[in-house]
Amino acid sequence: MHPDFMLTDEVVFLNHGSFGACPRPVFEVYQAWQREAERQPVAFFQRRYDGLMDEARGHLADYVGADVDSLAFVVNATEGLNAVAWSLPWAEGDEILTSEHEYGALELTWQAIGRRYGTRLVRQPIPLPLSSPQAFVDALWRGVTPRTRAIFLSHITSPTALIFPVAEVCRRARQEGLWTIIDGAHALGQIPLDLRALGADFYSGNAHKWLCAPKGSAFLYVRPEWHDLIRPLAVSWGCRPNSTFAQRMQWQGTRDIAAYLSVPAAIAYQRDHDWEAVRGACHALACQVHARIGALTGLAPLSPAQRDYFVQMVALPLPPCDPVILKARLLDEYRVEIPITQYTTADGQTRHLVRASFQAYNAQADVDALVEGLTKLL
Ligand SMILES: Cc1ncc(COP(=O)(O)O)c(C=O)c1O
């Protein structure tokens, strides 16, 4: 186990992807900010708040290639994407085009939007294994109709851990006047982000997953031309008549902002610990899982084993099995904490996968434990 991470060594931890894990030096910065707020709450929230938030946002803006006025802290990607979904002016019959690989909670968001505004979520099949960005865009565009208003896609998917070619999608969507709403929950810290170049209209990502910041740190990016449209979910003092996007988002009532203020420390921690080398080592472990579980099941992988398609997290299809029992037995009998994910294809078939995440604290023995457990259990 890596000395900076506080994870128990009682389990083989292969699920960084769900909630992240924060190294001790960053966690100490987080706790120091919490103590600072308690020392003089009125000074902290009334006099220092905007300066501290602006400074932390500036660090994050540099890291993700955005201008600071287009960026806001939110608690998590769910909140950021909900702020967009509930702010946009939908009309009855509008279609939101998406893939079959999206995060279930956000599908629920779009269903709720549908019940409220009469929009429809269109889940477009994506042929697997993934090949070129062009093939992806062509497949997605088969779902575009005259009613399509927006495209909602993950940058890195939850059940299948695939990197989607969102830059190409955003480029074509822009030409055709469609909004792009990108769920970047898994991207920050795993793949380089340059939001200006990427061209998404709306992008929300978590710092608490792969950037290893404390839990409850995420951001929402909105392209300047849409700033006026977006409101936070909680309207508070930030939302005065002439407030900017950043001002509206920045004050949503009294909150614990210590996680936001620790994001610069998380960025510095990865920079100072040669995280590019860590990512490379993690990718090598993910490639091993790709090869060894593929050989074990004989099932075709979802993509080639290349960094264009996955970095530190990889998902492999499983043969028919009871996912709840498999997950429980991996933990109980082999001490392996790993998610068994699933997605349902547009024609109603449910597919199960095992999704392995690798972070600085993982090693060869963890791959061996997973492969051993799956070999026996499958
Ligand atoms: C693709 C994707 N989007 C959104 C989320 C939600 O993240 P959060 O709970 O931090 O909002 C997740 C969580 O795993 C995810 O995998």
Ligand as a Chemical Component Dictionary entry (heavy atoms), coordinates in Angstrom:
data_LIG
# 
_chem_comp.id                   LIG 
_chem_comp.type                 NON-POLYMER 
_chem_comp.pdbx_formal_charge   0 
_chem_comp.three_letter_code    LIG 
# 
loop_
_chem_comp_atom.comp_id 
_chem_comp_atom.atom_id 
_chem_comp_atom.alt_atom_id 
_chem_comp_atom.type_symbol 
_chem_comp_atom.charge 
_chem_comp_atom.model_Cartn_x 
_chem_comp_atom.model_Cartn_y 
_chem_comp_atom.model_Cartn_z 
_chem_comp_atom.pdbx_ordinal 
LIG C1 C1 C 0 -19.921 8.657  -15.361 1  
LIG C2 C2 C 0 -20.344 9.133  -14.009 2  
LIG N1 N1 N 0 -21.042 10.260 -13.910 3  
LIG C3 C3 C 0 -21.420 10.769 -12.721 4  
LIG C4 C4 C 0 -21.107 10.125 -11.560 5  
LIG C5 C5 C 0 -21.577 10.715 -10.280 6  
LIG O1 O1 O 0 -20.532 11.156 -9.502  7  
LIG P1 P1 P 0 -20.896 11.927 -8.164  8  
LIG O2 O2 O 0 -21.619 10.957 -7.290  9  
LIG O3 O3 O 0 -19.588 12.346 -7.609  10 
LIG O4 O4 O 0 -21.775 13.058 -8.564  11 
LIG C6 C6 C 0 -20.390 8.934  -11.592 12 
LIG C7 C7 C 0 -20.044 8.233  -10.349 13 
LIG O5 O5 O 0 -19.420 7.224  -10.308 14 
LIG C8 C8 C 0 -20.004 8.421  -12.847 15 
LIG O6 O6 O 0 -19.338 7.270  -12.950 16 
# 
loop_
_chem_comp_bond.comp_id 
_chem_comp_bond.atom_id_1 
_chem_comp_bond.atom_id_2 
_chem_comp_bond.value_order 
_chem_comp_bond.pdbx_ordinal 
LIG C1 C2 SING 1  
LIG C2 N1 SING 2  
LIG C2 C8 DOUB 3  
LIG N1 C3 DOUB 4  
LIG C3 C4 SING 5  
LIG C4 C5 SING 6  
LIG C4 C6 DOUB 7  
LIG C5 O1 SING 8  
LIG O1 P1 SING 9  
LIG P1 O2 DOUB 10 
LIG P1 O3 SING 11 
LIG P1 O4 SING 12 
LIG C6 C7 SING 13 
LIG C6 C8 SING 14 
LIG C7 O5 DOUB 15 
LIG C8 O6 SING 16 
# 
